[in-house]
Amino acid sequence: MAESIGILGGTFDPIHFGHLRPALDVLEQLNLDRIHLIPSARPPHREQPQATPEQRLTMLHLAVKNNEQFVVDDRELHREGASYTIDTLLSFRQDFPDSPLYLILGSDAFSHIQTWHHWDELLDFAHIVVMQRPNETVAMPEQVEHWFEQHVANQDDAKLKSGKIWPIAVTQLAISATDIRSKISQSLNPQFLLPDAVIQIIGMLGLYR
């Protein structure tokens, strides 16, 4: 049977527990075989990362070294131009033609998905997982809300390879990479916000100072 694969992109500048714990919740609730963590090279919707692609990859490898179900995937770093999610999904579908694919998004990202490149084609290649805080109501534009209601999943849809939207309640940790970088720049201790191995490599490389 084909493996079920989660896809979680981000700048990961740096990777922290606010990325990792909710992703593990999704993996367990949807019974995924693994999650690919994909650092974006040139994110079109946000400021460019401070750490280099190689540094962010190193931090990712250190963060997930004790969990074999998390895979560091550098495919976006080898592509020219802006890092569009639709291109990443197309590449996954070529690599895993028979696997259910789950694009994992935070509720904030999903609420403005209509601004994404070819957003209405994403479900052609994968499911979308919307990570929500417990009891959170996600505010969406009317266009996105209609799209959501048309495609929201039920349990019988787990065997499908793509096409559905899965709202999943996750452990929400109010941790941000911006806050971590700010703490480090002020010589404050970021311990317990991100894995110790990542803190050590940040110190060794002199990042965010």
C-alpha positions in Angstrom: 0.0 0.0 0.0 1.2 3.5 -0.9 2.5 5.6 2.0 0.6 8.7 3.3 2.9 11.7 3.2 2.6 15.0 4.9 4.3 18.1 3.4 5.2 21.0 5.7 7.0 24.0 4.1 8.4 27.1 5.7 11.4 29.3 6.1 12.4 27.5 9.3 14.6 30.4 10.3 15.0 28.8 12.8 12.9 25.6 13.2 11.2 25.5 16.6 8.8 23.5 18.7 5.9 25.6 17.3 6.6 23.9 14.0 7.4 20.4 15.3 4.7 19.7 17.9 1.7 20.6 15.7 3.2 18.6 12.8 3.5 15.5 15.1 -0.2 16.0 16.1 -1.1 15.9 12.4 1.0 12.9 11.7 -0.7 11.0 14.5 -4.2 12.1 13.9 -4.2 11.4 10.2 -2.0 8.3 10.6 0.6 9.5 8.2 3.7 7.5 7.5 6.0 10.5 7.4 6.2 14.3 7.0 8.6 16.0 4.7 9.9 19.4 6.1 10.7 21.6 3.1 12.7 24.8 3.7 11.6 27.4 1.1 14.4 29.2 -0.9 12.5 32.3 -2.0 9.1 32.5 -0.3 6.9 34.8 -2.3 4.7 36.0 0.6 7.2 36.9 3.3 10.6 38.4 4.0 13.6 36.4 3.0 15.3 34.3 5.6 18.3 35.5 7.5 20.1 32.2 7.7 21.4 30.6 4.5 19.7 27.6 2.9 22.6 25.4 4.1 22.3 26.7 7.7 18.5 26.2 7.7 19.0 22.6 6.4 21.5 21.9 9.1 19.2 23.1 11.8 16.3 21.0 10.4 18.5 17.8 10.3 19.5 18.4 13.9 15.9 19.2 15.0 14.5 15.9 13.7 17.4 13.5 14.1 15.6 11.5 16.8 12.3 11.0 14.8 12.5 8.9 11.6 9.0 10.0 10.6 10.3 13.5 9.9 12.2 13.8 6.6 14.2 16.9 5.6 13.5 17.6 1.9 15.6 20.2 0.1 13.8 20.1 -3.3 12.7 23.8 -3.2 16.4 24.9 -2.7 17.3 23.4 -6.1 14.6 25.3 -8.0 15.1 28.7 -9.7 12.6 31.5 -9.1 10.0 32.0 -6.4 9.1 28.9 -4.2 5.6 28.3 -5.3 3.7 25.6 -3.4 1.9 24.4 -6.6 5.3 23.5 -8.2 6.3 21.6 -5.0 3.1 19.6 -5.1 3.6 18.8 -8.8 7.1 17.5 -8.0 5.8 15.4 -5.1 3.0 13.9 -7.3 5.6 12.9 -9.9 7.7 11.3 -7.2 4.8 9.6 -5.4 2.1 9.0 -8.0 0.0 6.6 -5.8 0.4 8.2 -2.3 -2.1 10.3 -0.5 -0.4 13.7 -0.1 -1.3 16.2 2.7 -0.2 19.8 2.4 0.0 21.1 6.0 -0.9 24.7 6.6 -1.5 26.9 9.6 -4.9 28.5 9.8 -3.4 32.0 9.2 -1.8 30.8 5.9 -5.0 29.1 4.8 -7.2 32.2 5.5 -5.4 34.0 2.7 -4.7 31.1 0.4 -6.6 32.8 -2.4 -3.5 35.1 -2.9 -1.3 32.0 -3.7 -0.1 31.1 -7.2 -2.7 28.8 -8.8 -4.3 28.3 -5.4 -7.5 26.7 -6.7 -5.4 23.9 -8.3 -3.7 22.8 -5.1 -6.3 20.1 -4.4 -5.7 18.5 -7.8 -2.4 17.3 -6.4 -2.9 16.9 -2.6 -5.2 17.2 0.4 -4.8 20.3 2.5 -4.6 20.1 6.3 -5.6 23.2 8.2 -4.0 23.2 11.6 -6.3 25.0 14.1 -6.1 25.9 17.7 -8.7 24.0 19.8 -12.1 25.7 19.4 -10.7 28.2 16.9 -12.9 29.6 14.2 -10.9 30.4 11.1 -11.9 33.7 9.4 -11.9 33.3 5.7 -12.9 35.4 2.7 -16.2 34.3 1.2 -14.5 32.8 -1.8 -12.2 30.6 0.3 -15.1 29.7 2.7 -17.1 28.5 -0.2 -14.1 26.4 -1.5 -13.6 25.0 2.0 -17.2 24.0 2.4 -17.2 22.2 -1.0 -14.1 20.2 -0.1 -14.1 19.6 3.6 -13.2 16.0 4.4 -15.0 13.2 6.3 -13.4 10.0 7.6 -14.3 8.0 4.5 -12.0 10.3 2.4 -8.8 9.0 4.0 -8.3 6.6 1.2 -8.3 9.4 -1.5 -5.0 10.7 -2.8 -6.0 14.3 -3.0 -8.9 16.7 -3.2 -10.1 17.2 0.4 -9.5 19.8 3.2 -8.9 18.4 6.7 -9.3 20.8 9.7 -7.2 19.3 12.5 -7.0 20.6 16.1 -3.3 20.7 17.2 -1.3 21.7 20.2 -0.7 25.4 19.6 2.5 26.8 21.0 2.8 30.6 20.8 6.4 30.5 19.6 7.6 32.5 16.6 10.9 32.5 14.8 10.9 36.3 14.8 10.7 36.3 18.6 13.5 33.7 18.9 15.8 35.8 16.6 15.0 38.8 18.7 15.9 37.1 21.9 19.2 35.8 20.5 20.0 39.3 19.2 19.5 40.6 22.7 21.7 37.8 24.2 18.6 36.3 25.9 18.3 32.5 26.3 16.0 30.8 23.8 16.1 27.5 25.6 12.7 25.5 25.7 11.5 27.2 22.5 13.5 25.0 20.1 15.6 21.9 20.3 18.9 22.2 22.2 20.9 20.9 19.2 19.5 23.8 17.1 20.4 26.3 19.8 24.0 24.9 19.9 24.5 25.2 16.1 23.0 28.8 16.2 25.6 29.7 18.8 28.4 28.0 16.8 27.5 29.8 13.6 26.8 33.1 15.3 23.4 33.4 13.8 20.9 36.1 14.5 23.3 38.2 16.6 
